């Protein structure tokens, strides 16, 4: 039972002055349950309503001090006979289950040292798994949190602790301003904590005790990025930071990359890896820090009313994350990462049946389960790109003026797209409302193309949206001979100043549109892509090529030929990693016949080997080495890497070491006993997930059966599930894993019932190989049946990506 739009609107109209006192007891993490006591106070205009509380055990309810036994269906507490002439107080005592799937009070035992951590990971329909509440965004409320925990632990929450490290383990935190219940956080365990003050506020970074060394290794960078982002937002936004502290914690098992909990942001602790931190991780981490901090204003201070305005928070934060990481923190490659790692997926998403407007109508999101399906590349990467185009089209000063009006007008309240448009319209003399209809209320994207008329480049548009884009022209040596912004609408725009030149439209990715070059420019790019100095222009052109593979205008074989010629000369480690990730996850599995995948993987690995030989920095070497380890057929060389613990003079980080071990397993060049020995060599999360993937990669029937028993365990940890499934599906083992395609289609719907976030995990764990005719029919039959909402969305996207023309 998922909350519907109609129910949310009715309850929001009925209730007011909501406040919570939430008391949690995690003193016995070895138990199956934790204690949750909620006191909720509110006024109501109707004598009946309901609180959400999922899976409660040993529950008791008091209303205005009197015990009562309300109807309870396992998710909703139905309250009746409530007073309407004054405040109501409801106290709910319950035991609730710990989870291992990242949806609720997640419990983790660190394999590195045996220490236990518990943390409340909330979100859509998840707050109710931790405390009794009115689980909807537009009933924001102040929350006072207290936690009973092991006295040796540190507990983090949204507000400042009244006493640091209370000797009895009973923590109480300052009451928050009004926030959505989905943004409560509690994170408890023996954290390694590093604290300081900045701008008059307490700040902190925290991680598992076994990652204390890694936290200290990166602390100077983490602190500097945090302070730079905070200072930048303080100058950008009129509204001051609204909360009393700013903690950030790397947590195990989080389903999302990070979550914007007010005053205490959580990050998946894969962003604090052991060993050398890859360049793409550092860039992405800085962007995520900026992204989550922007949510303190867009999302936490001002909150969407219903889920159709997911974009209003996530698109904005995604845009600000890459922008501010580049402008304020010294990570100039942040925008490159968006162009090459984010936009390709957004173009994919916008071409599927599941596409939706960046800003859909509320009726298009009838319930919270439906809302879970739009936390996607449309709401993030496309929305980010569209907001960047809006700021370019309006001018940054007018854009930020509208943003500030909106934030001030709706501080500690809820807002909609209409409210945002009103604020922008007041700040600008341009036709914002028409722009919004064209860009935010419609699906799909335009194509910007260059043609030539008597050697004069002509810019034109297939579509209906206005664009303001940078056009850059080059000479035959790839030196820039001209660059500037051009407004493009219905009429073609000739550019006589660039006659005879190679021309790249949308050169810095200012808009969201497919680009098509004229024949002369396309030929020049094919010959000289790696010679272009501007990283951002190269990112735009690589994205163009990846889009051509997705649309089948360029074959997988021809794309790999482009890689062979240009990737070894690529100077951006972020670009190398992103291109290789896309090649391994989509180009080869979805666009190459299974019989050809092995040879193409070897070509890609050899290309990376060339790049590794000529790498000009450790970051580039690490990126190319990862590509070698992912696809090489040279088992002897991979064994040498693992035995030496290094690639030449470059130490192998644990993730790269496990990449090599997994490839050896795929090649049948290592056995289960050796994998287990490798797991024991340096215990930790990387070893657990690495071993799970490697064991599942072994090309034997018994290994595949063992992997299936792991993922079929109803209590399987979310990380182990994902790693095992990733190892199971090898495109080079299509015949061996064929029986498990059918089993996946039959059994995954039951796995997806664990919760929305785990359903996303299950859907993303689909087979990464082309399906046969028979397998496609099974997928079509499944889609014709009854599926959980979130899984259905994932499988429909899978079916669209496969496409009927792929089956031979």
C-alpha positions in Angstrom: 0.0 0.0 0.0 1.7 3.2 -1.2 0.4 6.6 -0.2 -1.6 8.2 -3.0 -1.7 11.8 -4.2 -5.3 12.0 -3.2 -4.6 10.7 0.3 -1.6 13.1 0.7 -3.6 16.1 -0.3 -6.5 15.2 2.0 -4.3 14.6 5.0 -2.3 17.8 4.4 -5.5 19.8 4.3 -6.6 18.2 7.5 -3.5 18.4 9.7 -1.4 21.3 11.1 1.2 22.1 13.7 2.8 18.7 13.5 5.8 18.0 15.7 7.7 14.9 16.6 9.7 13.5 19.5 11.5 10.3 18.3 13.3 8.1 20.8 15.2 5.2 19.4 16.9 2.3 21.2 19.8 0.5 19.4 21.6 -0.7 22.5 21.3 -4.4 21.3 22.3 -4.4 17.7 22.6 -8.2 17.7 18.9 -8.4 18.2 16.5 -8.6 15.2 14.7 -5.5 16.3 15.3 -2.0 17.7 13.1 0.1 19.9 11.1 3.1 18.5 9.0 5.4 20.6 7.3 8.3 18.8 5.4 11.1 20.3 3.6 13.1 17.6 1.6 16.2 18.3 -0.7 17.9 15.8 -4.0 19.6 15.2 -6.7 18.1 13.0 -9.9 19.3 11.5 -11.2 15.7 11.2 -11.6 13.0 13.9 -10.0 10.3 11.7 -6.6 10.0 10.1 -3.7 7.6 10.0 0.0 7.3 10.8 2.4 5.1 8.9 4.5 2.5 10.7 5.8 -0.5 8.8 6.3 -3.9 10.2 5.8 -3.0 13.9 6.1 -5.6 16.6 4.9 -5.4 20.2 3.2 -2.1 19.4 1.3 0.0 21.9 -0.6 3.3 21.1 -1.7 6.1 23.5 -3.9 8.9 22.3 -3.9 12.0 24.7 -2.6 9.8 27.5 -5.2 7.0 27.1 -4.3 3.5 25.8 -6.0 2.5 22.6 -6.0 -0.4 20.1 -6.4 1.2 16.7 -6.8 -0.9 13.6 -3.3 -1.7 12.2 -2.6 -3.4 8.9 1.1 -3.7 9.1 1.7 -0.3 7.6 -1.0 2.1 8.8 -2.2 2.9 12.2 -5.8 4.1 11.8 -6.8 6.7 14.4 -10.4 7.6 15.1 -12.2 9.8 17.6 -9.6 12.5 17.6 -10.3 15.8 19.1 -10.8 18.7 16.7 -10.9 21.5 19.2 -7.3 21.4 20.4 -3.9 19.7 20.1 -3.7 15.9 19.8 -0.8 13.8 21.2 -0.2 10.2 20.0 2.5 8.0 21.5 3.5 4.9 19.6 5.8 2.3 21.2 7.1 -0.5 19.0 9.9 -2.9 18.1 10.9 -2.6 14.4 13.2 -4.9 12.4 16.7 -4.0 11.4 17.3 -4.4 7.6 20.2 -5.3 5.4 18.9 -3.8 2.2 19.4 -0.1 2.9 15.7 0.7 3.3 15.3 1.5 7.0 17.5 1.0 10.1 20.4 -0.7 8.3 22.7 -2.9 10.3 26.2 -3.7 9.2 29.1 -5.7 10.7 32.3 -4.4 9.3 34.3 -7.4 7.9 37.5 -5.5 8.5 37.3 -5.4 12.3 33.9 -6.9 13.4 32.5 -3.6 14.6 28.8 -3.0 14.2 27.1 0.1 12.8 23.4 0.9 12.6 22.0 3.8 10.6 18.6 5.0 9.6 18.6 5.4 5.8 15.3 7.0 5.0 13.5 8.3 1.8 10.3 7.6 0.1 8.0 5.4 2.2 11.0 4.6 4.5 10.6 6.9 7.4 7.7 4.7 8.5 10.2 1.8 8.9 12.0 3.7 11.7 9.3 5.7 13.5 5.5 6.4 13.4 4.8 9.4 11.2 2.8 11.2 8.6 5.0 10.1 5.8 4.7 12.8 3.2 6.8 15.9 2.2 4.2 18.6 2.8 3.7 17.9 6.5 7.1 19.2 7.4 7.6 19.3 11.2 10.3 20.0 13.8 11.8 16.7 15.1 13.5 16.1 18.4 15.6 12.9 18.3 17.1 10.9 21.1 19.0 7.7 20.9 20.0 5.0 23.4 23.2 3.3 22.2 26.3 1.5 23.3 28.2 4.1 25.5 31.4 3.4 23.4 29.6 4.6 20.2 29.2 8.0 18.6 25.7 8.9 17.4 25.0 11.4 14.7 21.7 13.0 13.9 20.2 16.1 12.2 20.9 18.5 15.1 23.7 19.2 17.6 24.0 16.7 20.4 23.1 18.3 23.8 26.1 16.4 25.3 29.0 15.0 23.3 29.7 11.3 24.2 27.2 10.9 27.1 28.6 8.4 29.5 25.4 6.4 29.7 25.0 6.2 25.9 21.8 8.3 25.9 22.1 11.0 23.2 19.6 13.8 22.8 19.8 16.2 19.9 18.6 19.8 19.3 15.1 20.1 17.8 15.3 20.7 14.0 13.5 23.4 12.1 10.5 22.0 10.1 11.8 19.3 7.8 10.2 16.4 5.9 10.1 13.2 8.0 11.9 11.4 5.2 15.1 13.5 5.9 15.6 12.3 9.5 18.9 10.6 10.1 20.5 8.6 12.9 24.0 7.0 12.4 25.4 5.1 15.3 28.7 3.2 15.8 32.3 3.5 16.7 32.9 6.2 14.1 36.2 7.8 13.4 35.3 11.5 13.7 37.2 14.6 12.6 35.6 17.9 13.7 36.3 21.6 13.3 34.6 25.0 13.2 34.0 27.1 10.2 31.8 30.3 9.7 30.7 29.9 13.4 29.3 26.4 12.9 30.6 23.0 14.0 31.5 20.8 11.0 32.6 17.1 10.9 33.6 14.2 8.7 33.0 10.7 10.0 33.7 7.2 8.7 33.9 3.6 10.0 36.8 3.0 12.4 38.5 0.7 9.9 38.6 3.6 7.5 40.2 6.1 9.9 43.4 6.0 7.9 41.6 6.8 4.6 39.7 9.6 6.3 42.9 11.2 7.5 44.5 10.7 4.1 41.7 12.7 2.4 40.7 15.0 5.3 42.4 18.1 4.0 40.7 17.8 0.6 37.3 16.9 2.1 37.5 19.8 4.5 38.6 22.3 1.8 35.8 21.2 -0.6 33.3 21.4 2.2 34.3 24.9 3.2 34.7 26.2 -0.4 31.2 24.9 -1.2 29.7 26.4 2.0 31.3 29.8 1.4 30.2 29.8 -2.3 26.6 29.0 -1.4 26.7 31.7 1.3 27.6 34.2 -1.3 25.2 32.8 -4.0 22.0 32.5 -1.8 20.3 35.2 0.2 19.0 32.8 2.7 21.5 31.8 5.4 22.3 28.2 6.1 19.3 27.1 8.2 20.6 24.3 10.4 22.8 24.3 13.5 25.7 22.1 12.4 27.1 20.3 9.3 28.2 16.7 9.7 29.1 14.4 6.8 29.4 10.7 7.3 30.6 7.8 5.0 28.2 5.0 5.8 28.1 1.3 4.7 25.2 -0.1 2.6 23.6 3.1 1.4 21.5 2.5 -1.7 22.0 6.1 -3.0 25.2 7.8 -3.8 24.4 10.2 -0.9 21.5 11.7 1.0 20.9 15.3 1.9 19.8 14.9 5.5 19.6 18.4 7.0 22.7 19.0 9.2 24.1 15.5 8.6 24.7 14.3 5.1 25.3 10.6 4.4 27.6 9.2 1.6 28.1 5.6 0.5 31.5 4.8 1.8 32.7 3.6 -1.5 33.5 7.3 -2.0 36.3 6.8 0.6 38.1 3.9 -1.0 41.3 2.2 0.2 44.5 2.8 -1.8 44.9 5.6 -4.4 41.7 7.4 -5.0 40.9 7.4 -8.8 40.6 10.8 -10.4 37.0 10.2 -11.4 36.1 9.3 -7.8 37.7 12.5 -6.6 35.8 14.6 -9.1 32.6 12.8 -8.5 33.0 13.1 -4.8 33.5 16.8 -4.9 30.4 17.2 -7.1 28.4 15.1 -4.7 29.5 17.2 -1.7 28.4 20.3 -3.6 25.2 18.6 -4.7 24.2 17.5 -1.2 25.0 20.9 0.3 22.8 22.7 -2.3 20.0 20.5 -1.0 20.2 22.4 2.3 18.5 25.1 0.5 16.7 23.3 -2.4 15.0 20.4 -0.8 15.5 20.9 2.9 14.8 24.6 3.5 12.3 24.7 0.5 10.8 21.3 -0.2 8.6 20.0 -3.1 5.0 19.5 -2.2 4.5 16.3 -4.1 6.8 14.0 -6.0 6.1 15.4 -9.5 8.5 18.2 -8.5 11.4 15.7 -7.8 13.2 17.6 -10.5 12.9 20.9 -8.6 15.2 19.4 -6.0 17.3 16.9 -7.8 17.8 18.7 -11.1 18.8 21.8 -9.2 21.2 19.9 -6.9 22.7 18.0 -9.8 23.3 21.3 -11.7 24.7 23.1 -8.7 26.8 20.1 -7.8 28.8 20.1 -11.0 28.8 23.9 -11.3 30.0 24.7 -7.8 32.5 21.8 -7.7 34.0 23.4 -10.8 33.7 27.1 -9.8 34.6 26.9 -6.1 36.6 23.8 -5.2 39.2 23.6 -7.9 37.7 20.5 -9.6 37.6 22.0 -13.1 36.8 18.7 -14.6 33.4 18.4 -12.8 31.4 19.6 -15.8 33.4 17.2 -18.1 32.2 14.4 -15.8 28.6 15.5 -16.3 29.0 15.6 -20.1 30.6 12.2 -20.5 29.2 10.3 -17.6 25.7 11.8 -17.0 24.4 13.0 -20.3 24.7 9.8 -22.3 22.3 8.1 -19.9 19.9 11.0 -20.1 19.7 10.7 -23.8 19.1 7.0 -23.4 16.3 7.6 -20.9 14.6 10.3 -23.0 14.4 7.9 -26.0 12.6 5.1 -24.0 8.9 4.5 -23.5 9.4 5.4 -19.9 10.5 9.0 -20.6 8.6 11.7 -18.9 8.7 15.5 -18.7 11.4 16.9 -16.5 8.4 18.4 -14.6 5.4 16.0 -15.0 1.9 16.9 -13.8 1.1 15.7 -10.3 -1.6 13.4 -11.6 1.1 11.6 -13.5 2.6 10.5 -10.2 -0.5 8.9 -8.5 1.4 7.3 -5.6 4.8 7.1 -3.9 5.7 3.8 -5.7 5.3 5.7 -9.0 7.4 8.5 -7.6 10.3 6.0 -7.1 10.4 5.5 -10.9 11.3 9.2 -11.6 14.4 9.3 -9.6 16.1 8.7 -12.9 18.4 10.2 -15.5 15.6 12.6 -16.6 15.2 14.1 -13.2 19.0 14.3 -12.6 21.2 14.5 -15.7 18.6 15.9 -18.2 17.1 18.2 -15.6 20.6 19.4 -14.7 21.3 20.1 -18.4 18.0 21.9 -18.9 18.6 24.1 -15.9 22.1 24.9 -17.3 20.4 25.9 -20.6 17.9 28.1 -18.6 20.7 29.9 -16.8 22.5 30.4 -20.2 19.3 31.5 -21.9 18.2 33.9 -19.1 21.6 35.1 -18.0 23.1 34.0 -14.7 22.2 37.1 -12.8 18.5 36.9 -13.6 18.5 33.1 -13.0 19.9 33.5 -9.5 17.6 36.4 -8.7 14.7 34.2 -9.4 16.2 31.3 -7.3 16.7 33.6 -4.3 13.2 35.0 -4.5 11.8 31.5 -4.6 13.9 30.3 -1.6 13.0 33.3 0.6 9.4 33.0 -0.3 9.1 29.3 0.6 11.7 29.0 3.5 10.7 26.0 5.8 7.7 25.5 3.5 6.7 23.6 0.4 6.6 24.8 -3.2 5.7 23.7 -6.7 6.9 24.4 -10.3 4.3 27.2 -10.6 5.9 28.9 -7.6 9.4 28.6 -9.1 8.2 29.9 -12.5 6.5 32.9 -10.7 9.9 33.8 -9.1 11.8 33.5 -12.4 9.2 35.5 -14.2 9.4 38.3 -11.8 13.2 38.4 -12.2 13.3 38.4 -16.0 11.8 40.2 -19.0 12.0 37.0 -21.1 9.1 34.7 -21.7 9.9 32.2 -19.0 6.4 30.5 -19.0 6.7 29.5 -22.7 10.2 28.3 -22.1 9.0 26.1 -19.3 6.3 24.6 -21.4 8.8 23.8 -24.2 11.5 22.5 -22.0 10.1 21.2 -18.7 6.6 20.0 -19.7 7.6 18.0 -22.8 9.6 14.9 -23.5 12.4 14.2 -26.0 15.2 16.4 -27.3 16.0 18.4 -30.4 18.8 17.8 -32.9 21.3 20.6 -33.6 23.0 20.1 -36.9 25.5 21.8 -39.1 25.3 21.8 -42.9 27.2 23.9 -45.4 26.1 26.3 -48.1 28.9 27.3 -50.4 31.3 26.2 -47.7 29.6 28.5 -45.1 28.5 26.5 -42.0 24.8 26.8 -41.3 23.4 26.0 -37.8 19.9 24.6 -37.8 17.5 22.8 -35.4 15.2 19.8 -35.7 12.7 20.5 -33.0 10.8 23.3 -31.3 12.9 24.6 -28.4 15.1 27.7 -28.3 18.8 27.1 -27.7 21.6 29.3 -26.7 24.8 27.4 -27.4 28.5 27.9 -27.9 29.9 27.3 -31.4 33.6 26.7 -31.7 35.6 26.6 -34.9 39.0 25.1 -35.5 41.7 25.2 -38.2 43.3 22.1 -39.7 45.7 21.9 -36.7 42.8 22.0 -34.2 43.7 25.5 -33.0 40.6 27.5 -32.0 39.9 30.3 -34.6 36.6 31.4 -33.1 34.1 30.7 -30.4 30.9 32.3 -29.1 27.3 31.9 -28.0 24.7 31.6 -30.7 20.9 31.8 -30.3 19.1 29.2 -32.4 15.3 29.0 -32.9 13.2 28.4 -36.0 15.5 30.0 -38.6 18.8 28.6 -39.6 21.9 30.6 -38.6 24.7 31.0 -41.2 28.2 31.6 -39.8 30.2 33.0 -42.7 33.1 33.9 -40.4 33.7 30.2 -40.0 33.7 29.3 -43.8 35.8 26.3 -44.5 36.4 25.6 -40.8 35.8 22.5 -38.7 32.8 23.5 -36.5 31.5 22.0 -33.2 28.1 23.1 -32.0 27.1 23.0 -28.3 30.8 22.9 -27.8 30.6 23.2 -24.0 27.4 21.3 -23.6 25.2 24.4 -22.8 22.1 22.7 -24.0 20.4 19.2 -24.1 20.3 18.2 -27.7 21.7 15.6 -30.1 24.4 17.1 -32.3 25.2 16.1 -35.9 28.2 17.4 -37.7 28.6 18.1 -41.4 30.7 15.6 -43.3 33.9 17.6 -43.3 33.7 18.2 -39.5 32.8 14.6 -38.8 35.8 13.4 -40.9 38.1 15.8 -39.0 36.9 14.6 -35.6 37.3 11.0 -36.7 40.9 11.7 -37.6 41.9 14.1 -34.8 39.6 13.8 -31.8 42.4 13.3 -29.3 44.2 16.4 -30.5 41.5 18.8 -29.3 42.9 20.6 -26.2 39.6 21.5 -24.5 38.5 18.6 -22.3 34.9 19.8 -22.4 34.8 19.8 -26.2 36.2 16.3 -26.3 33.6 15.2 -23.8 30.8 16.6 -26.0 32.2 14.8 -29.0 32.7 11.5 -27.2 29.1 11.7 -26.0 28.0 12.3 -29.6 29.8 9.1 -30.6 28.3 7.1 -27.8 24.9 8.4 -28.8 25.5 7.2 -32.3 26.3 3.7 -31.0 23.1 3.7 -28.9 21.0 4.7 -32.0 22.9 2.1 -34.1 24.2 4.7 -36.5 27.7 3.5 -35.4 28.4 -0.2 -34.8 30.1 -1.5 -31.7 33.0 -2.6 -33.9 33.5 0.8 -35.4 33.3 2.5 -32.0 36.0 0.2 -30.7 38.1 1.3 -33.8 37.6 4.9 -32.6 38.8 3.8 -29.1 41.9 2.2 -30.5 42.9 5.3 -32.3 42.0 8.0 -29.8 41.6 6.7 -26.2 45.4 6.1 -25.6 45.9 9.8 -26.3 43.2 10.9 -23.9 44.6 13.2 -21.2 41.6 13.2 -18.8 41.4 10.2 -16.4 37.7 11.0 -15.8 37.1 10.8 -19.5 38.9 7.5 -19.8 37.1 5.9 -16.9 33.7 7.1 -18.1 34.2 6.0 -21.7 35.4 2.6 -20.6 32.4 2.2 -18.1 30.0 3.0 -20.9 31.8 0.6 -23.3 31.7 -2.3 -20.8 28.1 -1.7 -19.5 26.3 -0.7 -22.7 28.2 -0.7 -26.0 29.5 -4.3 -25.8 26.7 -6.0 -23.9 23.9 -4.4 -25.9 25.4 -3.6 -29.3 27.8 -6.4 -30.0 26.8 -10.0 -30.9 27.8 -12.4 -28.1 30.3 -14.2 -30.3 32.2 -11.0 -30.9 32.3 -9.7 -27.3 35.4 -11.6 -26.3 37.5 -10.3 -29.2 36.2 -6.7 -28.7 37.0 -6.8 -25.0 40.5 -7.9 -25.9 40.9 -5.0 -28.3 39.7 -2.6 -25.7 42.1 -4.1 -23.1 44.9 -3.8 -25.6 44.0 -0.2 -26.3 44.1 0.5 -22.5 47.5 -1.3 -22.4 48.8 1.2 -24.9 47.4 4.1 -22.8 49.0 2.6 -19.7 52.4 2.6 -21.4 52.1 6.3 -22.3 50.1 7.5 -19.2 51.4 10.9 -18.0 50.1 10.7 -14.5 49.3 8.1 -11.9 45.6 8.9 -12.3 45.7 8.2 -16.0 47.7 5.0 -15.4 45.1 3.8 -12.9 42.2 4.5 -15.3 43.9 2.6 -18.1 45.0 -0.3 -15.8 41.4 -0.7 -14.8 40.5 -1.1 -18.5 43.2 -3.7 -18.9 42.0 -5.7 -15.9 38.4 -5.6 -17.1 39.0 -7.3 -20.4 42.4 -8.7 -20.9 42.9 -12.4 -21.9 46.5 -12.4 -20.7 46.1 -14.4 -17.5 49.8 -14.5 -16.9 50.1 -10.7 -16.8 47.1 -10.4 -14.5 48.5 -13.0 -12.1 51.8 -11.0 -12.1 49.9 -7.8 -11.1 48.1 -9.6 -8.3 51.3 -11.3 -7.0 53.3 -8.1 -7.1 50.5 -6.0 -5.8 51.4 -3.4 -8.4 51.3 -2.4 -12.0 54.9 -1.4 -12.6 55.5 1.2 -9.9 51.8 1.8 -9.4 50.4 0.0 -6.3 47.2 -1.8 -6.9 44.3 -0.3 -4.9 41.9 -3.0 -3.5 39.2 -2.3 -6.1 41.7 -2.7 -9.0 43.2 -5.8 -7.4 39.7 -7.3 -7.2 39.0 -6.3 -10.8 42.0 -8.4 -11.8 41.0 -11.3 -9.6 37.5 -11.3 -11.1 38.9 -11.2 -14.6 41.1 -14.2 -13.8 38.0 -16.0 -12.5 36.2 -15.3 -15.8 39.1 -16.7 -17.7 39.1 -19.8 -15.4 42.6 -18.9 -14.4 42.0 -18.9 -10.6 39.9 -21.2 -8.5 37.5 -20.7 -5.6 40.1 -21.6 -3.0 42.5 -18.9 -4.3 39.7 -16.4 -4.3 38.9 -17.2 -0.7 42.6 -16.8 0.2 42.6 -13.4 -1.5 39.5 -12.5 0.6 41.3 -13.4 3.8 44.5 -11.5 2.8 43.1 -8.1 3.6 39.5 -8.4 5.2 37.2 -5.5 4.5 34.2 -4.5 2.4 36.2 -4.5 -0.8 37.2 -8.0 -0.1 33.7 -9.2 0.6 32.1 -7.7 -2.5 35.2 -8.4 -4.6 35.1 -12.1 -3.7 31.4 -12.3 -4.2 31.8 -11.0 -7.8 34.8 -13.2 -8.5 33.2 -16.4 -7.2 30.1 -15.7 -9.4 32.4 -15.1 -12.4 33.9 -18.6 -12.4 32.8 -20.3 -15.7 31.4 -23.5 -14.1 27.9 -24.7 -13.5 28.5 -25.2 -9.8 29.8 -21.6 -9.4 26.7 -20.2 -11.1 24.5 -22.3 -8.9 26.3 -21.2 -5.7 25.9 -17.6 -6.8 22.2 -18.0 -7.3 21.8 -19.4 -3.8 23.5 -16.2 -2.5 21.2 -13.8 -4.3 18.1 -15.9 -3.5 18.7 -15.5 0.3 15.8 -13.3 1.5 18.2 -11.5 3.9 21.1 -11.0 1.4 22.9 -7.7 1.9 22.4 -5.2 -0.9 26.1 -4.9 -1.7 26.6 -8.6 -1.9 23.5 -9.0 -4.0 24.7 -6.5 -6.6 28.3 -7.8 -6.7 27.2 -11.4 -7.1 24.8 -10.6 -9.9 27.5 -8.5 -11.6 29.8 -11.5 -11.5 27.2 -13.9 -12.7 26.3 -12.1 -16.0 29.3 -12.4 -18.3 28.7 -11.8 -21.9 31.4 -14.2 -22.7 29.5 -16.9 -20.8 26.1 -16.4 -22.4 25.5 -20.1 -22.9 26.5 -21.0 -19.3 24.3 -18.4 -17.7 21.3 -18.8 -20.1 19.3 -20.9 -17.5 19.6 -18.0 -15.0 18.1 -15.5 -17.4 14.8 -17.4 -17.1 15.2 -17.8 -13.3 15.9 -14.1 -12.9 12.7 -13.2 -14.8 10.7 -15.7 -12.7 12.2 -14.9 -9.3 13.2 -11.2 -9.3 9.6 -9.9 -8.8 9.5 -11.5 -5.4 12.9 -10.1 -4.5 11.7 -6.7 -5.4 9.0 -6.8 -2.8 11.6 -5.9 -0.1 11.2 -2.2 -0.8 11.6 0.5 -3.4 15.3 1.0 -3.2 16.0 -2.8 -3.2 13.7 -3.1 -6.2 16.0 -0.6 -8.0 18.9 -2.8 -7.0 17.2 -5.9 -8.4 16.2 -4.2 -11.6 19.7 -2.9 -12.2 21.1 -6.4 -11.7 19.5 -7.6 -14.9 21.5 -9.7 -17.4 24.1 -7.6 -19.2 24.1 -9.5 -22.4 21.9 -9.8 -25.5 18.9 -12.1 -25.2 17.8 -14.8 -27.5 14.4 -14.8 -29.2 13.1 -17.2 -26.5 14.5 -15.1 -23.7 13.0 -11.9 -25.2 9.6 -13.6 -25.3 10.0 -14.5 -21.6 10.8 -10.8 -20.8 7.8 -9.7 -22.9 5.5 -12.2 -21.0 6.8 -10.9 -17.7 6.0 -7.3 -18.7 2.5 -8.4 -19.7 1.9 -9.6 -16.2 1.8 -8.1 -12.7 5.1 -6.6 -11.6 6.1 -4.3 -8.7 6.1 -0.7 -10.0 9.8 0.0 -9.6 10.9 -3.3 -11.2 8.5 -2.8 -14.1 10.1 0.5 -14.9 13.6 -1.1 -14.9 12.5 -4.0 -17.1 10.7 -1.8 -19.6 13.9 0.2 -20.0 15.8 -3.0 -20.4 13.5 -4.2 -23.1 13.7 -0.8 -24.9 17.5 -0.9 -24.8 17.6 -4.4 -26.3 15.3 -3.5 -29.2 13.9 -6.1 -31.6 16.6 -5.5 -34.2 19.2 -6.9 -31.9 17.9 -10.5 -32.1 19.5 -12.6 -34.8 
